[in-house]
Amino acid sequence: MNSKGQLIDLSTPKVMGILNITPNSFFDGGKYKNENELLERVYKMLTEGATFVDVGAYSSKPNAEFVSEEEEISRIIPVVTLLQKHFPDILLSIDTFRAGVAKICIENGAAIINDISTGKLDDKMLETIAKYQVPYIMMHMKGTPQTMQSLTQYDNMVKEMLFYFSERIAAARALGINDLIVDPGFGFAKTLEQNYELMQKLELFQMIELPLLIGISRKSMIYKALDVNAEMALNGTTVLNTIALTKGAKILRVHDVKEAVECVKLYNKMIEA
């Protein structure tokens, strides 16, 4: 994967740290009160071994409130410029489904676009990615964050997801987009049981022959299954991240970088043996 002129070797799995700057994110919303706290958080992620930092200014949790494009830009651009200034080599991923947000972030130094809708919520997104040739993370979802939890009906979930990705990948390739990453979208238009069916069958997504990103960090599929809360879901996250690695995951998107890096190190030890 080519990111800002750097070749990132995903044959060894990498870790992406999550930086939510939304006031209402399910786990760390509203946590950073000032620039110093934000910089300390990012410094910690980078020193613990994060290859990428994913910044989001629009919460995509179920039933999340709508945020205007202007509001999203006003939240995210100061953070992008701040992080570029303090960490010039940082590989910033931008969690947005809006082409306008993607464009201004790339022009301010962002390296990757992480789109929960694979261009379906903004018909200018794919052409924007093609123009700037940044790596593009395509996630499976039905509907919008506001409607997705009512759209969990599937005849054959994995088969339908594979068809969805083949269609979206073909649309991206037709525009000349080179670096694509696939995210099956745990928790997006999927019930608790469907999330575990997806984890059980995760290796089937290797047939797409693109790097697989897994984002299950502290999600309700973990804390509801364990009858705890998001704060208590780190151990469950580590367990499922480890399973995901054995099934072909190449990027772990997490709140807790140190623990995810340890998963990767131990997984690599097993592979080397």
Number of C-alpha atoms within 10 A of each C-alpha: 16 15 16 18 9 11 9 13 11 13 10 13 22 21 28 28 28 25 25 25 23 22 14 18 18 18 16 17 15 13 16 18 9 8 13 10 12 19 17 12 15 21 15 16 23 20 11 18 18 26 20 21 24 20 23 22 25 26 22 21 18 17 13 16 13 11 12 10 15 10 11 18 19 13 16 23 16 13 21 20 16 15 23 17 12 12 14 11 12 20 22 25 30 26 25 24 22 23 22 16 21 25 17 15 24 21 10 14 20 25 25 27 28 23 24 25 23 26 22 18 15 13 13 14 25 22 16 20 25 19 13 14 19 24 22 24 23 25 25 21 25 19 15 19 20 14 14 18 20 13 15 14 12 13 7 8 15 18 12 12 19 17 12 15 20 13 11 20 20 12 15 23 14 11 14 15 22 17 20 17 20 26 25 24 22 24 21 24 23 24 17 14 11 19 19 16 14 19 18 13 11 21 16 14 23 14 8 13 9 15 21 27 26 26 21 23 26 23 20 19 22 25 18 13 11 12 10 12 15 17 10 14 20 20 13 19 25 20 13 17 26 19 17 23 22 15 18 19 26 24 27 27 24 27 22 21 23 18 19 28 21 15 21 21 14 12 17 14 10 10 9 7 5
